[in-house]
Amino acid sequence: MRQLKCGLLAMMGMLMYTLPAQAADSIYVCRNGVYENRLLEEGLEVKKEDFDCDSIVFSRPKPHVLVNFSDFARQHRVEAVFVKAQGGQKVASYNSMKSYTVSSSAISDVVRAEVPEGDTQVNVMLNAVTNLTTGVAITLMYDDGQFLTMYDETPIMMRQNDFVHRYVFQTEGAKVNNWMATLPSRMLFHMITMPGAHDAATSAVGMDMAQTQSLTVAELLTAGVRAFDFRPRYTSSKESDIQLENLEIYHGILGTGVKWKDAMDVLVQFLKDNPTETVFVNLQKEKAYGTDYSSTWRTSIRTWLQNNRDYVLQKITTSTSLSDCRGKIVVVSHNPYGPENSYYGTVYGGLTASWGDNETFTTTINYTNSSVICSATISDNYDVTKAADKQGYIKANLDAANADKTTRWFYTFMNVAGSLFGGSPSDYAEPHNAYVNDLLQSGTYTSRLGIIFYDYCGDSNYTPNLLSTLIQHNYQYIY
């Protein structure tokens, strides 16, 4: 027995261990999560108390990384472990959603220890066969679908004195579901399956017909949502007033009370705190009654994007990868907002050439009004009250996205518009969210599904596990 679980010695108290003749000549002692190398002589009797430490790890003939995940708050089983080198390449994974372990040339295998009921520790052994000079990112997926990630830029150099690395996940108080950290950086952006909030920023509207989300923008980000449908309009009575204070997010004729700049600032702060993530924004000027000067609208939009250009993707291309988008907002607008001398001029991210009304349609995403980047198929059949019909539109677009191997983008809007004489968005959310969740768990889909916008993301009353199912889907076809 050359390696003992971290913490085992602490439980056994007086345990003594004698190194056998063929054992390596070093051990690592752990104090408060930090390992220190000690050289030993063969045959030496080892006592834990002699080292004044929390645990002892014995070296092995093959260099390895021992990863201990300590979980003090969540009594859930770890279903999967994903490891990625910080340089971008996938390293290895243990994935309970598949019957095998995926490896690469960097890591020979991953072993996940079973977690006894009531235990708070997971041990993962990575048998490394090369150096990981850029460090690693490690993501845990729990049986309730939540992802937690830790990344460490410390180089893992496979020398005798530097092969044990200990990562501790203290998930009590963990507030960020940074699930994109272990997606391969070279993955094309349009190949990500991304959960999105339709008509985001409506949590405080207070009217059933207009409210589509119960979580704030910040709470949606924390829950794992990475796409946002924002529909700002200009509310000033002065066309010359370019102040962003007057650009408010609307749903139809009702204002949400949320300024567009404030919602976007929340996205920027999130990306500053979580540079492994990216956020998509579907931008649309809401059609509503009252004053709305389009020239002022576009100038205000462009002003914010220019002021925050370090956190906005400059241009979408057919080869835009996750690496290009990490730490940035990817904006695709329905409405042009080119500079004053060129209304249809260059925009940030991209611009949809057209947008159908209450239909499934194919359009293009452009860099300017006439410069086509790629095609996009969008299912936005919102005025469909019959459940079977709406679910048919949803399934057809998911089927198309799953089968498509081109650079085409796919959006699927799962929402149904409320009316005074029919149901509210919340009435439709429950059955449609459950339908899609069951559909995805059927095992039919093996590739990307695109950006999926729906109502009441992460709300415990409306199929909360749909959010984790969508996130988890990425790991099913990537790892």
C-alpha positions as CSV (number, residue, x, y, z in Angstrom):
1,M,0.0,0.0,0.0
2,R,1.9,3.0,-1.3
3,Q,-0.8,5.7,-1.2
4,L,-3.3,6.4,1.5
5,K,-6.4,8.6,1.1
6,C,-5.9,12.1,2.4
7,G,-7.6,12.2,5.8
8,L,-7.3,8.4,6.5
9,L,-4.4,8.8,8.8
10,A,-6.1,11.5,10.7
11,M,-9.0,9.1,11.4
12,M,-6.7,6.3,12.4
13,G,-4.6,8.3,14.9
14,M,-1.8,6.0,15.9
15,L,-1.4,4.3,12.6
16,M,2.2,3.4,11.7
17,Y,3.5,2.5,8.3
18,T,6.8,1.0,7.3
19,L,8.1,1.6,3.8
20,P,8.8,-1.6,2.0
21,A,12.1,-2.3,0.2
22,Q,10.8,-1.4,-3.3
23,A,8.9,1.7,-2.2
24,A,9.9,5.2,-3.5
25,D,12.0,7.1,-1.1
26,S,9.8,10.1,-0.4
27,I,6.5,11.0,1.2
28,Y,4.4,14.2,1.2
29,V,3.0,15.5,4.5
30,C,-0.1,17.7,4.4
31,R,-0.8,20.7,6.7
32,N,-3.9,22.7,6.0
33,G,-4.1,21.6,2.4
34,V,-0.4,22.3,1.6
35,Y,1.9,19.4,0.8
36,E,5.6,19.3,1.8
37,N,8.1,16.8,0.5
38,R,10.1,14.6,2.9
39,L,12.8,12.2,1.9
40,L,12.9,8.9,3.7
41,E,15.1,5.9,4.1
42,E,13.9,2.5,3.2
43,G,12.6,0.6,6.2
44,L,11.9,3.7,8.2
45,E,8.9,3.4,10.4
46,V,6.5,6.4,9.7
47,K,4.2,7.8,12.4
48,K,1.7,10.5,11.5
49,E,2.2,12.3,14.9
50,D,5.9,12.6,14.2
51,F,5.2,14.9,11.3
52,D,2.6,17.1,12.9
53,C,0.4,17.0,9.8
54,D,-3.2,16.3,8.6
55,S,-2.3,13.4,6.4
56,I,0.5,11.7,4.6
57,V,0.7,10.7,0.9
58,F,3.3,8.1,-0.1
59,S,4.8,8.4,-3.5
60,R,4.2,5.9,-6.3
61,P,6.4,4.5,-9.0
62,K,4.2,6.4,-11.6
63,P,3.9,10.2,-11.1
64,H,0.3,11.2,-10.3
65,V,-1.9,14.0,-9.2
66,L,-4.1,13.3,-6.2
67,V,-7.2,15.5,-6.2
68,N,-9.2,15.6,-3.0
69,F,-12.6,17.3,-3.3
70,S,-13.9,18.2,0.2
71,D,-17.6,19.0,0.2
72,F,-18.9,20.3,3.5
73,A,-22.3,21.5,2.4
74,R,-23.7,19.3,-0.3
75,Q,-24.5,15.7,0.4
76,H,-24.7,14.8,-3.2
77,R,-22.8,12.1,-5.2
78,V,-20.3,13.4,-7.7
79,E,-21.4,12.0,-11.1
80,A,-18.6,13.3,-13.2
81,V,-15.2,14.9,-13.1
82,F,-13.8,16.8,-16.1
83,V,-10.2,18.0,-16.3
84,K,-8.8,20.5,-18.9
85,A,-5.3,22.0,-19.2
86,Q,-5.4,25.7,-18.9
87,G,-3.7,25.9,-22.3
88,G,-7.0,24.8,-23.8
89,Q,-6.6,21.1,-24.6
90,K,-8.9,18.6,-23.0
91,V,-7.0,16.5,-20.5
92,A,-9.2,13.7,-19.1
93,S,-12.6,13.0,-17.6
94,Y,-14.6,10.5,-15.5
95,N,-18.1,10.7,-16.9
96,S,-20.9,8.6,-15.4
97,M,-23.1,9.5,-18.3
98,K,-21.0,7.2,-20.4
99,S,-19.8,3.7,-19.8
100,Y,-16.1,4.5,-20.4
101,T,-13.4,6.9,-19.3
102,V,-12.0,9.3,-21.9
103,S,-8.3,10.0,-21.8
104,S,-5.7,11.9,-23.8
105,S,-1.9,11.8,-24.2
106,A,-1.6,14.1,-21.2
107,I,-3.3,11.9,-18.6
108,S,-3.4,8.1,-18.7
109,D,-6.6,7.7,-16.7
110,V,-9.0,9.1,-14.2
111,V,-10.3,7.1,-11.3
112,R,-13.2,8.5,-9.1
113,A,-13.7,6.9,-5.7
114,E,-17.2,6.1,-4.7
115,V,-18.5,8.5,-2.0
116,P,-20.1,6.6,1.0
117,E,-23.4,8.1,2.2
118,G,-22.6,10.9,4.6
119,D,-18.9,11.2,3.5
120,T,-17.7,14.6,2.4
121,Q,-14.7,13.7,0.3
122,V,-14.0,12.6,-3.3
123,N,-10.6,11.3,-4.3
124,V,-9.6,11.5,-8.0
125,M,-6.3,10.0,-9.1
126,L,-4.8,11.4,-12.4
127,N,-1.9,9.3,-13.6
128,A,0.0,11.9,-15.6
129,V,2.5,11.0,-18.3
130,T,3.6,14.5,-19.3
131,N,3.9,18.0,-17.9
132,L,0.9,20.3,-17.7
133,T,2.8,23.6,-17.8
134,T,-0.3,25.8,-17.9
135,G,-2.1,24.2,-14.9
136,V,-5.5,22.6,-15.0
137,A,-9.2,23.3,-14.6
138,I,-11.3,20.7,-12.8
139,T,-15.1,20.6,-12.8
140,L,-17.3,18.4,-10.7
141,M,-20.9,17.5,-11.7
142,Y,-23.2,16.5,-8.9
143,D,-26.1,14.1,-9.1
144,D,-28.5,17.1,-8.9
145,G,-26.9,18.5,-12.0
146,Q,-24.9,21.4,-10.5
147,F,-21.5,22.1,-11.8
148,L,-18.6,23.5,-9.7
149,T,-15.3,24.4,-11.1
150,M,-11.8,25.2,-9.7
151,Y,-8.9,26.2,-11.9
152,D,-5.3,26.5,-11.0
153,E,-2.6,28.1,-13.1
154,T,0.2,26.4,-11.2
155,P,2.2,24.3,-13.6
156,I,2.2,20.6,-12.9
157,M,5.7,19.4,-13.6
158,M,6.2,15.7,-13.3
159,R,9.3,15.8,-11.2
160,Q,9.8,13.6,-8.2
161,N,9.4,16.5,-5.8
162,D,6.4,18.0,-7.6
163,F,3.8,15.5,-8.4
164,V,1.1,15.8,-5.7
165,H,-1.5,18.5,-6.1
166,R,-4.5,18.8,-3.8
167,Y,-7.6,20.7,-4.8
168,V,-10.3,21.4,-2.2
169,F,-13.8,22.3,-3.2
170,Q,-15.5,24.0,-0.3
171,T,-18.9,24.3,-1.9
172,E,-20.5,25.8,1.2
173,G,-21.0,29.4,0.0
174,A,-20.0,28.5,-3.6
175,K,-22.2,30.9,-5.6
176,V,-21.0,30.6,-9.1
177,N,-21.9,27.7,-11.5
178,N,-18.9,28.3,-13.8
179,W,-19.6,25.2,-15.9
180,M,-17.8,26.4,-19.1
181,A,-14.3,26.2,-17.5
182,T,-13.7,22.7,-18.7
183,L,-15.3,23.0,-22.1
184,P,-12.4,22.7,-24.6
185,S,-11.3,26.2,-25.6
186,R,-11.0,25.2,-29.3
187,M,-14.7,24.3,-29.3
188,L,-16.6,26.5,-31.8
189,F,-19.0,28.9,-30.2
190,H,-22.0,27.8,-32.3
191,M,-21.5,24.2,-31.1
192,I,-22.3,25.0,-27.5
193,T,-25.7,24.1,-26.1
194,M,-26.5,27.2,-24.1
195,P,-29.5,27.8,-21.7
196,G,-31.0,31.2,-22.2
197,A,-33.5,33.4,-20.4
198,H,-36.3,34.7,-22.7
199,D,-37.3,38.3,-21.8
200,A,-34.7,38.4,-19.1
201,A,-34.8,41.2,-16.4
202,T,-38.6,40.8,-15.9
203,S,-38.4,39.3,-12.4
204,A,-39.8,42.5,-10.8
205,V,-42.5,43.4,-13.3
206,G,-45.3,42.1,-11.1
207,M,-47.8,41.3,-13.8
208,D,-48.5,37.8,-15.0
209,M,-48.8,38.7,-18.6
210,A,-45.4,40.4,-18.7
211,Q,-43.3,38.4,-16.2
212,T,-41.3,35.6,-17.7
213,Q,-38.5,35.1,-15.1
214,S,-38.5,35.0,-11.4
215,L,-34.7,35.3,-11.0
216,T,-32.7,38.5,-11.5
217,V,-30.0,38.8,-14.1
218,A,-27.3,38.1,-11.5
219,E,-29.2,35.1,-10.1
220,L,-29.7,33.7,-13.6
221,L,-25.9,33.9,-14.2
222,T,-25.2,32.2,-10.9
223,A,-27.7,29.4,-11.8
224,G,-25.8,28.7,-15.0
225,V,-27.8,30.7,-17.6
226,R,-25.5,32.0,-20.3
227,A,-27.8,33.6,-22.9
228,F,-30.0,36.7,-22.3
229,D,-32.9,38.1,-24.3
230,F,-32.8,41.9,-23.7
231,R,-35.3,44.3,-25.3
232,P,-34.4,47.9,-24.4
233,R,-36.3,51.0,-25.7
234,Y,-35.6,54.6,-25.2
235,T,-37.9,56.4,-22.8
236,S,-36.7,60.1,-23.0
237,S,-38.9,62.7,-24.6
238,K,-35.8,64.4,-26.0
239,E,-34.3,63.0,-29.2
240,S,-31.0,64.7,-28.4
241,D,-30.7,63.0,-25.0
242,I,-28.1,60.2,-25.4
243,Q,-28.0,59.3,-21.7
244,L,-28.0,55.6,-21.0
245,E,-30.1,56.3,-18.0
246,N,-33.1,56.5,-20.3
247,L,-32.6,53.1,-22.0
248,E,-34.9,50.7,-20.2
249,I,-35.6,47.0,-20.8
250,Y,-39.2,46.5,-21.8
251,H,-41.5,43.5,-22.3
252,G,-44.1,44.7,-24.8
253,I,-45.6,48.0,-23.5
254,L,-44.4,47.4,-19.9
255,G,-41.1,48.6,-18.5
256,T,-39.2,46.3,-16.3
257,G,-37.6,49.0,-14.2
258,V,-34.2,47.6,-15.2
259,K,-31.9,49.9,-17.2
260,W,-30.2,48.2,-20.0
261,K,-26.8,49.5,-19.0
262,D,-27.3,48.1,-15.4
263,A,-28.2,44.7,-16.8
264,M,-25.1,44.7,-19.1
265,D,-22.9,45.9,-16.2
266,V,-24.0,42.8,-14.3
267,L,-22.8,40.6,-17.2
268,V,-19.5,42.4,-17.3
269,Q,-18.9,42.1,-13.5
270,F,-19.7,38.4,-13.8
271,L,-17.2,37.9,-16.6
272,K,-14.5,39.8,-14.6
273,D,-15.1,37.4,-11.7
274,N,-15.4,34.3,-14.0
275,P,-13.1,34.8,-17.0
276,T,-13.7,31.2,-18.2
277,E,-17.3,32.0,-19.1
278,T,-19.0,33.7,-22.0
279,V,-22.4,35.3,-22.2
280,F,-24.6,35.7,-25.3
281,V,-27.0,38.6,-25.7
282,N,-29.9,38.6,-28.1
283,L,-30.5,42.4,-28.5
284,Q,-33.8,43.8,-29.8
285,K,-35.4,47.2,-29.7
286,E,-38.8,46.6,-28.1
287,K,-41.7,47.8,-30.1
288,A,-43.9,49.7,-27.7
289,Y,-46.1,52.8,-27.6
290,G,-44.7,56.2,-26.7
291,T,-41.5,58.0,-27.6
292,D,-38.7,56.0,-29.1
293,Y,-36.2,57.8,-31.3
294,S,-34.3,55.2,-33.3
295,S,-31.3,57.4,-33.9
296,T,-30.9,57.9,-30.2
297,W,-31.5,54.3,-29.4
298,R,-28.7,53.1,-31.7
299,T,-26.3,55.8,-30.5
300,S,-27.0,54.8,-26.8
301,I,-26.4,51.1,-27.6
302,R,-23.2,51.8,-29.4
303,T,-22.0,54.2,-26.6
304,W,-22.2,51.4,-24.0
305,L,-20.6,48.8,-26.2
306,Q,-17.7,51.1,-27.1
307,N,-17.2,52.0,-23.4
308,N,-17.0,48.3,-22.6
309,R,-15.3,47.0,-25.7
310,D,-12.8,45.0,-23.7
311,Y,-15.6,42.7,-22.6
312,V,-17.5,42.5,-25.9
313,L,-16.6,40.2,-28.8
314,Q,-15.6,42.5,-31.7
315,K,-16.7,40.2,-34.6
316,I,-18.3,36.9,-35.0
317,T,-16.8,34.6,-37.7
318,T,-17.5,31.0,-38.8
319,S,-14.5,29.9,-36.8
320,T,-15.2,31.9,-33.6
321,S,-14.2,29.6,-30.7
322,L,-14.9,29.5,-27.0
323,S,-11.4,30.7,-26.5
324,D,-12.2,33.8,-28.5
325,C,-15.3,34.4,-26.3
326,R,-14.1,33.6,-22.8
327,G,-14.6,36.7,-20.6
328,K,-16.6,38.4,-23.3
329,I,-20.2,39.2,-24.2
330,V,-21.3,38.0,-27.7
331,V,-24.0,40.4,-29.0
332,V,-26.3,39.7,-31.9
333,S,-28.8,42.4,-32.5
334,H,-32.0,42.5,-34.5
335,N,-31.6,46.2,-35.1
336,P,-28.7,48.0,-36.7
337,Y,-26.8,50.5,-34.6
338,G,-24.0,51.6,-36.8
339,P,-22.2,54.9,-36.3
340,E,-24.0,58.1,-37.1
341,N,-22.5,58.3,-40.6
342,S,-23.5,54.7,-41.4
343,Y,-26.7,53.4,-39.9
344,Y,-26.0,49.9,-41.3
345,G,-22.3,50.1,-40.5
346,T,-20.1,47.8,-38.5
347,V,-21.6,46.4,-35.3
348,Y,-20.1,44.4,-32.4
349,G,-20.5,40.7,-32.7
350,G,-23.2,40.4,-35.4
351,L,-26.5,41.6,-36.8
352,T,-29.4,39.4,-37.9
353,A,-30.5,40.4,-41.5
354,S,-34.2,39.9,-40.7
355,W,-36.5,38.5,-38.0
356,G,-39.7,36.6,-38.7
357,D,-42.8,37.1,-36.7
358,N,-44.4,34.1,-35.0
359,E,-42.6,31.5,-37.2
360,T,-39.6,29.3,-37.7
361,F,-37.4,31.0,-40.3
362,T,-33.8,31.0,-41.6
363,T,-31.9,34.3,-41.8
364,T,-28.2,35.3,-41.8
365,I,-26.0,36.8,-39.1
366,N,-24.0,39.7,-40.7
367,Y,-21.1,41.8,-39.7
368,T,-22.6,44.8,-41.5
369,N,-26.0,44.9,-43.2
370,S,-24.6,43.3,-46.3
371,S,-21.6,41.3,-45.1
372,V,-22.8,37.8,-44.3
373,I,-21.1,35.7,-41.7
374,C,-23.3,32.6,-41.4
375,S,-26.9,31.4,-41.6
376,A,-29.2,31.0,-38.5
377,T,-32.4,29.0,-38.1
378,I,-34.7,30.4,-35.5
379,S,-37.9,28.9,-34.0
380,D,-39.9,31.8,-32.6
381,N,-43.5,30.6,-32.8
382,Y,-44.7,32.4,-29.7
383,D,-48.5,32.7,-30.5
384,V,-49.2,28.9,-30.2
385,T,-51.5,28.0,-27.4
386,K,-52.0,24.3,-28.2
387,A,-49.3,22.4,-26.4
388,A,-48.8,19.7,-29.0
389,D,-48.2,22.3,-31.7
390,K,-45.7,24.4,-29.7
391,Q,-43.8,21.3,-28.6
392,G,-43.7,20.2,-32.3
393,Y,-42.0,23.4,-33.3
394,I,-39.5,23.1,-30.4
395,K,-38.6,19.4,-31.2
396,A,-38.3,20.1,-34.9
397,N,-35.7,22.9,-34.3
398,L,-33.8,20.8,-31.8
399,D,-33.8,17.9,-34.2
400,A,-32.4,20.2,-36.9
401,A,-29.7,21.6,-34.7
402,N,-28.6,18.1,-33.5
403,A,-28.3,16.9,-37.1
404,D,-26.7,20.0,-38.6
405,K,-22.9,19.8,-39.1
406,T,-22.4,23.2,-40.7
407,T,-21.6,26.6,-39.3
408,R,-25.3,27.5,-39.0
409,W,-26.5,28.9,-35.7
410,F,-29.8,27.7,-34.1
411,Y,-32.1,29.6,-31.6
412,T,-35.1,27.9,-30.1
413,F,-37.6,30.0,-28.2
414,M,-39.7,27.8,-26.0
415,N,-42.0,30.6,-24.7
416,V,-45.6,31.2,-25.4
417,A,-47.0,34.8,-25.2
418,G,-49.6,35.4,-22.5
419,S,-52.9,37.1,-23.1
420,L,-55.8,38.5,-21.1
421,F,-58.1,35.9,-22.5
422,G,-55.7,32.9,-22.4
423,G,-52.9,31.7,-20.2
424,S,-49.9,33.6,-18.8
425,P,-46.3,32.8,-19.6
426,S,-46.1,30.9,-16.3
427,D,-49.0,28.7,-17.4
428,Y,-47.1,27.6,-20.5
429,A,-43.7,27.3,-19.0
430,E,-44.4,24.4,-16.7
431,P,-45.5,21.9,-19.4
432,H,-43.1,23.0,-22.1
433,N,-40.1,23.0,-19.7
434,A,-40.9,19.6,-18.5
435,Y,-41.4,18.3,-22.1
436,V,-38.0,19.5,-23.2
437,N,-36.3,18.1,-20.1
438,D,-37.8,14.7,-20.7
439,L,-37.0,14.9,-24.4
440,L,-33.3,15.6,-23.7
441,Q,-33.0,12.9,-21.2
442,S,-34.3,10.3,-23.6
443,G,-30.8,10.0,-25.1
444,T,-31.9,10.9,-28.6
445,Y,-29.6,13.9,-29.0
446,T,-25.9,13.4,-29.4
447,S,-24.7,16.8,-30.7
448,R,-25.3,20.5,-30.1
449,L,-28.8,22.0,-29.7
450,G,-28.0,25.7,-30.0
451,I,-29.2,28.5,-27.9
452,I,-32.4,27.7,-26.1
453,F,-34.5,30.5,-24.6
454,Y,-37.2,29.7,-22.1
455,D,-39.2,31.1,-19.3
456,Y,-38.6,30.7,-15.6
457,C,-35.1,29.4,-15.9
458,G,-33.9,27.8,-12.7
459,D,-37.2,28.4,-10.8
460,S,-37.9,25.5,-8.5
461,N,-41.6,25.6,-9.6
462,Y,-40.9,25.2,-13.3
463,T,-38.7,22.1,-14.0
464,P,-35.5,23.5,-12.4
465,N,-33.5,20.5,-13.6
466,L,-34.0,21.6,-17.2
467,L,-31.2,24.1,-16.7
468,S,-28.8,21.4,-15.5
469,T,-29.9,19.1,-18.2
470,L,-29.0,21.6,-20.9
471,I,-25.6,22.3,-19.3
472,Q,-25.0,18.6,-18.9
473,H,-25.8,18.0,-22.5
474,N,-22.5,19.7,-23.5
475,Y,-20.5,17.1,-21.6
476,Q,-22.3,14.2,-23.2
477,Y,-21.1,14.9,-26.8
478,I,-17.8,16.6,-25.9
479,Y,-16.3,14.2,-23.4
